Amino acid sequence: MKPILLLSMFMLSLFSQQTHAASLSVSDAWVRATAPSQTMTAGYFKITNLSDSPVTLTKITSSEAMSCSMHKSQMVNGMNKMQEMSSLDIPAHQQQVFQSGGLHLMIMGFHHPLKVGDNFPLELYFSNGEKLSIDATIRQ
């Protein structure tokens, strides 16, 4: 009887993790390649909230960089201004797009130059406790 109970509990935990992990999706993730002396670059991706509840992107990290931060570029009085964001809300069944000239990820203090074709690891943390680990492609 105990093995069946343990197996049932294990299967339920797997199902709940898969359901929870399926509430967010990241696509088209890429990071801009760098020159040997460059100390910062930018990252871009699309993030979709597939759930019925809003969620907040609270932090982005990488094992390959000292810091990652979310920024938003916007025109103010004819000048392009960049503002750091501590978090980003993603409404239910909506998408946020990180792209050049808008929302983007600033990556600073990476451990080596970023070469076209390599991958760059990113970890995205959310208000619902979910964490997504992705590999962004490095391109020009």
Phi, psi and omega in degrees: 000317181298318179300323180293319178297315179297318179297318179298317179295319179297314180296320177296320179294322177296316180297317182293325178292319180293319179296315181296316181292336183277001183280346180227147180222135176243134179222165176053040181279127176210156180234140181287133178298158183233159171276161183305325183267357183288139183249354177214157177208183182235154177233152184221150177187170173246135178235129184240131175266109182271358186270175178273001182236147174294154177219156181241129172281115188258337184195149173229133178228168173212139175289349183257008182215155177287324179205152174227137179215146179275138179225158175231126176264140177205154178276127177228117181053043177079004180241140178280119180247145178245128182239128177288143180241132180279339180200170179217121178281139176235105181299159178303135177058031179236171182231144170243136183244122174268116184212162179301132180089001180218227173296138176201165179255126173264129181242124185231146175070041178288159191277346179198161178302146182263117186258140179307133177097339177283172176250154179231119183283138176226144174240124180251129183247139186235158182296339179273007179091354181283146176228130176247130174254124181230160172246114178272138177283138177269126179215173182286000000 
